[in-house]
Amino acid sequence: MAVVTALGGIEAPRAIAILQTLADHTPDGRVRRRAQEAIRQVQRAIGNDQAVEKLQQDIDDLKKANQELKSRLENLEAKTK
């Protein structure tokens, strides 16, 4: 809970990513709920423009990772044939 509270006070997009990871992987519902509240708090603090930019960056990173995985899968499939 202390980590969530501390990250909620940081006005940086990186804090959102850490809080989201924490919310996704914790089994404790209280921590999950507090992390989600902290994410909203940080998003309000940094403003919508930066939050949108962060989401766009996350989407771009996911697209890149997905393309790399597709390439690796194609290479593996080519080796098995």
MOTA-V787990 format. One record per residue. N is the residue number from 1. RES is the residue in one small letter. D_LAST is the distance of its C-alpha to the last C-alpha in Angstrom with 2 decimals. Layout:
# MOTA-V787990
N:RES:D_LAST, N:RES:D_LAST
This chain:
# MOTA-V787990
1:m:51.46, 2:a:52.94, 3:v:49.67, 4:v:49.32, 5:t:52.93, 6:a:52.57, 7:l:49.44, 8:g:51.25, 9:g:53.92, 10:i:51.61, 11:e:51.38, 12:a:47.96, 13:p:44.63, 14:r:42.94, 15:a:45.15, 16:i:43.69, 17:a:40.13, 18:i:41.34, 19:l:43.39, 20:q:40.55, 21:t:38.30, 22:l:41.23, 23:a:41.89, 24:d:38.29, 25:h:38.04, 26:t:41.56, 27:p:42.53, 28:d:46.19, 29:g:47.20, 30:r:50.16, 31:v:48.11, 32:r:45.57, 33:r:48.44, 34:r:50.19, 35:a:47.04, 36:q:46.61, 37:e:50.31, 38:a:49.96, 39:i:47.07, 40:r:49.37, 41:q:52.18, 42:v:50.21, 43:q:48.95, 44:r:52.57, 45:a:53.68, 46:i:51.23, 47:g:51.57, 48:n:49.28, 49:d:48.25, 50:q:46.78, 51:a:45.16, 52:v:43.49, 53:e:42.37, 54:k:40.93, 55:l:39.03, 56:q:37.69, 57:q:36.57, 58:d:34.86, 59:i:33.03, 60:d:31.96, 61:d:30.72, 62:l:28.70, 63:k:27.17, 64:k:26.23, 65:a:24.73, 66:n:22.79, 67:q:21.38, 68:e:20.42, 69:l:18.64, 70:k:16.73, 71:s:15.71, 72:r:14.66, 73:l:12.63, 74:e:10.86, 75:n:10.26, 76:l:8.98, 77:e:6.56, 78:a:5.45, 79:k:5.56, 80:t:3.81, 81:k:0.00
